[in-house]
Amino acid sequence: MATFKAVCVMRGDGPVHGVIHFEQQASGAAPSALPRSAQPRPPLLLIKITGKISDLADGDHGFHVHEFGDNTNGCISAGAHFNPHGKQHGGPADAERHVGDLGNVTAKGGVAEVDIVDSVISLSGPHSIIGRTMVVHAKPDDLGKGGDNESKITGNAGPRLACGVIGLAKC
């Protein structure tokens, strides 16, 4: 299986900025209740997400892929979280989650070092995140467990601090 790479340069109206890298590669067979020999499965695609976001307040910040690659009106024109399956908002380890739900990044000394592996997003296929917008939010994502309706939509992550369109990168 081919390796795909992507990059996102994040900027906002304030000082927050960063660069995020994505790499997709196949990794073994998808988990199954049946023995491997009984049911061949396609490879599980793992996306490695790395990078740095600077000038954040210390603490957790919601980190999501949003549905549009439109930043003409700042980060707000990127739309809602990327959710092609119509699910409720959740955490990255939850079965019930938007494709774009990547949880939180944690800033220390104003910098969030991003190091995430995800098996739900993809850089290829019908639900690719290429051409969509990566957003870092002002508040922590409550992972859909906040007890109110907004929690099931946005995780109560608050305003969008910085964003950028995810584009293919040279492998």
N, C-alpha and C positions, 0 to 999 in steps of 0.2 A: 504494500500500500504506500502511496505517495506521502511525503511529508509536506505540510503546508505551514507557512509562517505569515503572521500579520503583525501590524504595529498600529498604535494609536497615540497621537500627540494630544495631550489634554491641556486645555486652557479654559479660563472662565473670566468673569467680569472683574474679579479680585486677583489676589496674588497667587492663588493655588494653581499649580501646573505640574505636569508629569509626562512620562513616556511609559507606555505599557506594551509588552511584547507577548505574542501568542504563538504557540507551536503545537501543531496537531500531528500525532503519530499513532499508529496502531499499536496495541499492547495486548497480546494474548487473545484468548477467546472471551466472549461475553459470559458473565456468570449464568449458570443454569442449574435447575434442580436435578436435571438428568446428567448422568455421566457424559463426559466429553465425547466418548466413542458412540454413544447412543444418539446424539443430536448435534451435528456440527453447527456451530454458530459463527456469525461474522465477527471479525475482530472488534474489540472494545476500543473506541476512539477516546483517547485521553488528550485533553488540552492543557498544556502547561502555560500558566499566565505569570509573568514576572515583570518587574519594573519598579519605578519609584514615583511617588507623588509628594511634592514639597509644599511648604507653607500652609499645612493643615494645623488646626488646633489639635493638641494631644488627645488621644482617645480613639474610639471606634467611629467609622464612617461607612454608611451604606455604599455598596459598590455593585452596579448593575449594568447590563447591556439593555439599552432602550431600543424601541422598534424602528425608528427612522434614522437615517444618516443626514438629517436636516438640522443644521445649526445656524440657520439664517436669522433666527430671533434668539440667539444664545442657546443655552442648553435646554430651555423650555420647549423648543420646537422639535426636540428628539422624540416626543411622544411618551407613551407609557413604557413599562418594562416589556421587553420582547417576550411574548406569550402566545406562540402560534397554536398551542393546544388548549387554550382557554382555561387554565388552571388558576387556583388561588395562589397568592404570594406565599413563599415559604423560605426555608433556609437551604443552603446548597446540598445538604445531606438528606433533605426530605423528598419523598416520592411526589408529594403535591407541592409543586413549585413552578414558577415561570422559568422558561429556558434561561432568561437573563438574570436570574437571582443568584448572585455570587457571594452574598452575605456581607461581611464587613472587612475593611482593611483597618489596621491599627497604626496610628501615628504616634511616634515617640520623638521628642525634640523637633516636632514640626514635620517629620518625614515618615511616610508610610512605605515600607519595603514590601512590595507585593510578591507573594510566592504561593500560588494556588494551583491545584490540579483539579480539573472538572471533567466529568464524562457526559454531561448533558449538552453543553454548547458544542458547536461545530464550526469549522472553517470551510466546510464544503457541504454540498447537498442542499435539499430544499429548505432547510431551516438554518442555513449558514448565518453567522453573525457579521460576515464581511459586508461593509456598506452601512452598518448600523452604528449607533453611538454608545460609547462607554461613558458612564457618569459616576462621579464621586459626589456623595451627599454630605450635608452639614452635620447630620445626626446619625446615631447608630441605627442600623436596621434591626427591628425587633423580631425578624424572621417569621412574621405572621402570627406571633404569639402574644401580641399586645392587648388582645381582648376587645378590640373595637373594629369597625368595618374598614377603616383606613389601613389597619394593620394587615388585613387580607388582600389589600391592593398594592400598597407601597412599602409596608414595613415601618411606617412612620419615620422614614429616613430624612424627611425635611428637605430644605432647599438644595438645589443643584449648584455645587461649588465650581466644578470644572468638568469639561467633556471634550470628546473628540471622536471623529469618525474612524472606525476600524477599517484599515486598508491592507491589501495583500503586500507582503514584503518579499524581497529576494531570498530564496532558500540558500 
